[in-house]
Amino acid sequence: MIKFVKVRGESMAPTFADGDYLLITKARTIRSGFVILVDHPKFGVIVKRVLSVTNTSVCLEGDGHHSTSLHSMKDVALENLKGRVRLAITPKGLKRL
């Protein structure tokens, strides 16, 4: 599975900017620090960084100060994981993660 998504908003700045495109692939493993695409039960499909992982869920956070608070993000079930961000296409060029 390979998918492209467009960043909307500034919650992951400075890592990603509004309008950047992200290459998403299937996530075989998940670790702290990975950036993932997830279908959040409250916020819909979002891109966030993994703060921690358990056997059943991930705790997420945004990179920017405009991100939703950690308390609001809570743990998201692993079954809601849509993929891992591998590459960003920005006006400055490609950015590998």
C-alpha positions as CSV (number, residue, x, y, z in Angstrom):
1,M,0.0,0.0,0.0
2,I,1.3,3.4,-1.0
3,K,-0.7,6.6,-0.6
4,F,-0.1,10.3,-0.8
5,V,-1.8,12.8,1.6
6,K,-1.7,16.6,1.7
7,V,-0.9,18.3,5.0
8,R,-3.5,20.7,6.2
9,G,-2.7,22.9,9.2
10,E,0.4,23.7,11.2
11,S,0.2,21.1,14.0
12,M,3.3,19.3,12.7
13,A,5.4,22.4,12.0
14,P,8.3,22.7,11.6
15,T,8.5,19.1,10.4
16,F,5.7,19.6,7.8
17,A,4.0,22.7,6.6
18,D,0.5,23.3,5.3
19,G,0.4,22.1,1.7
20,D,3.3,19.6,1.9
21,Y,2.6,16.1,0.5
22,L,3.4,13.0,2.4
23,L,4.2,9.5,1.1
24,I,2.5,6.9,3.4
25,T,3.3,3.2,3.4
26,K,2.0,0.2,5.4
27,A,3.5,0.3,8.9
28,R,5.1,-3.1,9.7
29,T,6.4,-1.9,13.1
30,I,5.6,1.2,15.2
31,R,8.1,2.8,17.6
32,S,8.3,6.1,19.5
33,G,9.3,8.9,17.2
34,F,7.7,7.5,14.1
35,V,5.3,9.8,12.2
36,I,2.0,8.0,11.3
37,L,-1.3,8.5,9.6
38,V,-4.2,7.5,11.9
39,D,-8.0,7.6,11.9
40,H,-8.5,9.3,15.3
41,P,-12.0,8.7,16.8
42,K,-12.4,12.4,17.7
43,F,-10.3,14.3,15.1
44,G,-10.6,12.1,12.0
45,V,-7.6,11.2,9.8
46,I,-4.5,13.0,11.1
47,V,-0.7,12.9,11.0
48,K,1.1,12.8,14.3
49,R,4.3,11.6,15.9
50,V,4.2,8.5,18.1
51,L,5.0,9.3,21.7
52,S,4.7,5.8,23.1
53,V,3.3,2.4,22.1
54,T,1.6,-0.4,24.0
55,N,0.3,-3.8,22.7
56,T,-3.0,-2.2,21.8
57,S,-2.6,1.5,21.3
58,V,-0.3,4.5,20.5
59,C,-0.1,7.8,22.3
60,L,0.4,10.7,19.8
61,E,1.6,14.3,19.8
62,G,2.1,17.0,17.2
63,D,5.5,18.6,16.6
64,G,4.3,22.2,16.6
65,H,3.0,24.5,19.3
66,H,-0.3,24.7,17.3
67,S,-1.0,21.0,17.9
68,T,-3.9,19.6,20.0
69,S,-2.9,19.0,23.6
70,L,-1.7,15.5,24.6
71,H,-4.6,15.2,27.0
72,S,-7.1,15.6,24.1
73,M,-5.2,13.0,21.9
74,K,-5.2,10.2,24.4
75,D,-4.4,6.7,23.3
76,V,-5.5,5.6,19.8
77,A,-6.1,1.9,19.1
78,L,-3.6,0.3,16.8
79,E,-6.4,-0.8,14.5
80,N,-6.9,2.9,13.6
81,L,-3.4,3.1,12.2
82,K,-3.5,3.9,8.4
83,G,0.3,3.9,7.7
84,R,3.7,5.4,8.4
85,V,5.0,8.6,6.8
86,R,8.2,7.8,4.8
87,L,8.7,10.9,2.8
88,A,7.6,14.6,2.6
89,I,7.4,16.5,-0.7
90,T,8.0,20.2,0.1
91,P,8.7,23.3,-1.9
92,K,12.3,22.9,-0.8
93,G,12.5,19.3,-2.1
94,L,12.2,15.8,-0.6
95,K,12.5,15.1,3.1
96,R,13.1,11.6,4.3
97,L,11.8,10.5,7.7
